[in-house]
Amino acid sequence: MILSKNDNTSIVTNEKMSVGEFIKNYKEAYERIKSDHIIINLFSINKLSVDDLLEFLPLSNAHRERNKSFVIVASDISYDDLPDELEVVPTLQEAHDIIEMEEIERDLDFDA
């Protein structure tokens, strides 16, 4: 797992770990990044399933309660099969765009 930071956003990148291992490592690192917006980069995982992504839902919900963004980057997934409260996009640029839009919504007191 690779942690990188860009302003107030932390990018957590998976390198050849299973989703379960990645989540375990993420939970151990969370204390260091909990005040940032978070991008989970799962682009390197082949054969990622909707069930794999649903494992991130409790993590996403908990982080969003802190009024911070939580976006997952994953490709080759059926985005229509995912719940609306889980932000999943195909590229890092789109993840950054989502965070920017959500920050604007929060600044304008919209529900993000």
Contact map, one row per residue, 1 for C-alpha under 8 A:
1110000000011110100001001000000000000000000000000000000000000000000000000000000000000000000000000000000000000000
1111000000111110000000000000000000000000000000000000000000000000000000000000000000000000000000000000000000000000
1111100001111000000000000000000000000000000000000000000000000000000000000000000000000000000000000000000000000000
0111110001110000000000000000000000000000000000000000000000000000000000000000000000000000000000000000000000000000
0011111111100000000000000000000000000000000000000000000000000000000000000000000000000000000000000000000000000000
0001111111100000000000000000000000000000000000000000000000000000000000000000000000000000000000000000000000000000
0000111110000000000000000000000000000000000000000000000000000000000000000000000000000000000000000000000000000000
0000111111000000000000000000000000111000000000000000000000000000000000000000000000000000000000000000000000000000
0000111111100000000000000000000000011110000000000000000000000000000000000000000000000000000000000000000000000000
0011110111110000000000000000000010011110000000000000000000000000000000000000000000000000000000000000000000000000
0111110011111000000000000000000000000111100000000000000000000000000000000000000000000000000000000000000000000000
1111000001111100000000000100000000000111100000000000000000000000000000000000000000000000000000000000000000000000
1110000000111110000000000000000000000001110000000000000000000000000000000000000000000000000000000000000000000000
1100000000011111100001000000000000000001111110000000000000000000000000000000000000000000000000000000000000000000
1100000000001111100000000000000000000000000100000000000000000000000000000000000000000000000000000000000000000000
0000000000000111110000000000000000000000000110000000000000000000000000000000000000000000000000000000000000000000
1000000000000111111111000000000000000000000000000000000000000000000000000000000000000000000000000000000000000000
0000000000000001111111000000000000000000000000000000000000000000000000000000000000000000000000000000000000000000
0000000000000000111111100000000000000000000000000001000000000000000000000000000000000000000000000000000000000000
0000000000000000111111110000000000000000000000000000000000000000000000000000000000000000000000000000000000000000
0000000000000000111111111000000000000000000000000000000000000000000000000000000000000000000000000000000000000000
1000000000000100111111111100000000000000000000000000000000000000000000000000000000000000000000000000000000000000
0000000000000000001111111110000000000000000000000000000100000000000000000000000000000000000000000000000000000000
0000000000000000000111111111000000000000000000000000000000000000000000000000000000000000000000000000000000000000
1000000000000000000011111111100000000000000000000000000000000000000000000000000000000000000000000000000000000000
0000000000010000000001111111110000000000000000000000000000000000000000000000000000000000000000000000000000000000
0000000000000000000000111111111000000000000000000000000000000000000000000000000000000000000000000000000000000000
0000000000000000000000011111111000000000000000000000000000000000000000000000000000000000000000000000000000000000
0000000000000000000000001111111110000000000000000000000000000000000000000000000000000000000000000000000000000000
0000000000000000000000000111111111000000000000000000000000000000000000000000000000000000000000000000000000000000
0000000000000000000000000011111111000000000000000000000000000000000000000000000000000000000000000000000000000000
0000000000000000000000000000111111100000000000000000000000000000000000000000000000000000000000000000000000000000
0000000001000000000000000000111111110100000000000000000000000000000000000000000000000000000000000000000000000000
0000000000000000000000000000011111111000000000000000000000000010000000000000000000000000000000000000000000000000
0000000100000000000000000000000111111000000000000000000000000000000100000000000000000000000000000000000000000000
0000000111000000000000000000000011111100000000000000000000000000000100000000000000000000000000000000000000000000
0000000111000000000000000000000001111110000000000000000000000000000111000000000000000000000000000010000000000000
0000000011110000000000000000000010011111000000000000000000000000000111100000000000000000000000000000000000000000
0000000011110000000000000000000000001111100000000000000000000000000001111000000000000000000000100000000000000000
0000000000111100000000000000000000000111110000000000000000000000000001111000000000000000000000000000000000000000
0000000000111100000000000000000000000011111100000000000000000000000000011100000000000000000100000000000000000000
0000000000001100000000000000000000000001111110000000000000000000000000011100000000000000000000000000000000000000
0000000000000100000000000000000000000000111111000000000000000000000000001110000000000000000000000000000000000000
0000000000000111000000000000000000000000111111000000000000000000000000000000000000000000000000000000000000000000
0000000000000101000000000000000000000000011111110000000000000000000000000000000000000000000000000000000000000000
0000000000000000000000000000000000000000001111110000000000000000000000000000000000000000000000000000000000000000
0000000000000000000000000000000000000000000011111000000000000000000000000001000000000000000000000000000000000000
0000000000000000000000000000000000000000000011111101100000000000000000000101100000000000000000000000000000000000
0000000000000000000000000000000000000000000000111111100000000000000000000000100000000000000000000000000000000000
0000000000000000000000000000000000000000000000011111110000000000000000000000110011000000000000000000000000000000
0000000000000000000000000000000000000000000000001111111000000000000000000000000000000000000000000000000000000000
0000000000000000001000000000000000000000000000011111111100000000000000000000000000000000000000000000000000000000
0000000000000000000000000000000000000000000000011111111110000000000000000000000000000000000000000000000000000000
0000000000000000000000000000000000000000000000000111111110000000000000000000000001000000000000000000000000000000
0000000000000000000000000000000000000000000000000011111111000000000000000000000000000000000000000000000000000000
0000000000000000000000100000000000000000000000000001111111110000000000000000000000000000000000000000000000000000
0000000000000000000000000000000000000000000000000000111111111000000000000000000000001100000000000000000000000000
0000000000000000000000000000000000000000000000000000001111111100000000000000000000000000000000000000000000000000
0000000000000000000000000000000000000000000000000000000111111110000000000000000000000000000000000000000000000000
0000000000000000000000000000000000000000000000000000000111111111000001100000000000000100000000000000000000000000
0000000000000000000000000000000000000000000000000000000011111111100000000000000000001000000000000000000000000000
0000000000000000000000000000000000000000000000000000000001111111110000000000000000000000000000000000000000000000
0000000000000000000000000000000001000000000000000000000000111111111111000000000000000000000000000000000000000000
0000000000000000000000000000000000000000000000000000000000011111111111000000000000000000000000000000000000000000
0000000000000000000000000000000000000000000000000000000000001111111100000000000000000000000000000000000000000000
0000000000000000000000000000000000000000000000000000000000000111111100000000000000000000000000000000000000000000
0000000000000000000000000000000000000000000000000000000000000011111110000000000000000000000000000000000000000000
0000000000000000000000000000000000111100000000000000000000000011111111000000000000000000000000000000000000000000
0000000000000000000000000000000000001100000000000000000000000011001111100000000000000000000000000010010000000000
0000000000000000000000000000000000001111000000000000000000010011000111110000000000000010000000000010000000000000
0000000000000000000000000000000000000111000000000000000000010000000011111000000000000111100000100110000000000000
0000000000000000000000000000000000000011110000000000000000000000000001111100000000000011100000100000000000000000
0000000000000000000000000000000000000011111000000000000000000000000000111110000000000001111100100000000000000000
0000000000000000000000000000000000000000111000010000000000000000000000011111100000000001111000000000000000000000
0000000000000000000000000000000000000000001000000000000000000000000000001111100000000000111000000000000000000000
0000000000000000000000000000000000000000000000110000000000000000000000000111110000000000000000000000000000000000
0000000000000000000000000000000000000000000000011100000000000000000000000111111000000000000000000000000000000000
0000000000000000000000000000000000000000000000000100000000000000000000000001111111000000000000000000000000000000
0000000000000000000000000000000000000000000000000000000000000000000000000000111111000001000000000000000000000000
0000000000000000000000000000000000000000000000000000000000000000000000000000011111100000000000000000000000000000
0000000000000000000000000000000000000000000000000100000000000000000000000000011111100000000000000000000000000000
0000000000000000000000000000000000000000000000000100010000000000000000000000011111110100000000000000000000000000
0000000000000000000000000000000000000000000000000000000000000000000000000000000111111100000000000000000000000000
0000000000000000000000000000000000000000000000000000000000000000000000000000000001111110000000000000000000000000
0000000000000000000000000000000000000000000000000000000010001000000000000000000000111110000000000000000000000000
0000000000000000000000000000000000000000000000000000000010010000000000100000000001111111000000000000000000000000
0000000000000000000000000000000000000000000000000000000000000000000001110000000000011111100000000000000000000000
0000000000000000000000000000000000000000000000000000000000000000000000111100001000000111110000100000000000000000
0000000000000000000000000000000000000000000000000000000000000000000000111110000000000011111101100000000000000000
0000000000000000000000000000000000000000000000000000000000000000000000001110000000000001111101000000000000000000
0000000000000000000000000000000000000000000000000000000000000000000000001110000000000000111111100000000000000000
0000000000000000000000000000000000000000100000000000000000000000000000001000000000000000111111110000000000000000
0000000000000000000000000000000000000000000000000000000000000000000000000000000000000000001111111000000000000000
0000000000000000000000000000000000000000000000000000000000000000000000000000000000000000111111111100000000000000
0000000000000000000000000000000000000010000000000000000000000000000000111000000000000001101111111110000000000000
0000000000000000000000000000000000000000000000000000000000000000000000000000000000000000000111111111000000000000
0000000000000000000000000000000000000000000000000000000000000000000000000000000000000000000011111111100000000000
0000000000000000000000000000000000000000000000000000000000000000000000100000000000000000000001111111110000000000
0000000000000000000000000000000000001000000000000000000000000000000011100000000000000000000000111111111000000000
0000000000000000000000000000000000000000000000000000000000000000000000000000000000000000000000011111111100000000
0000000000000000000000000000000000000000000000000000000000000000000000000000000000000000000000001111111110000000
0000000000000000000000000000000000000000000000000000000000000000000010000000000000000000000000000111111111000001
0000000000000000000000000000000000000000000000000000000000000000000000000000000000000000000000000011111111100000
0000000000000000000000000000000000000000000000000000000000000000000000000000000000000000000000000001111111110000
0000000000000000000000000000000000000000000000000000000000000000000000000000000000000000000000000000111111111111
0000000000000000000000000000000000000000000000000000000000000000000000000000000000000000000000000000011111111111
0000000000000000000000000000000000000000000000000000000000000000000000000000000000000000000000000000001111111100
0000000000000000000000000000000000000000000000000000000000000000000000000000000000000000000000000000000111111100
0000000000000000000000000000000000000000000000000000000000000000000000000000000000000000000000000000000011111110
0000000000000000000000000000000000000000000000000000000000000000000000000000000000000000000000000000000011111111
0000000000000000000000000000000000000000000000000000000000000000000000000000000000000000000000000000000011001111
0000000000000000000000000000000000000000000000000000000000000000000000000000000000000000000000000000010011000111
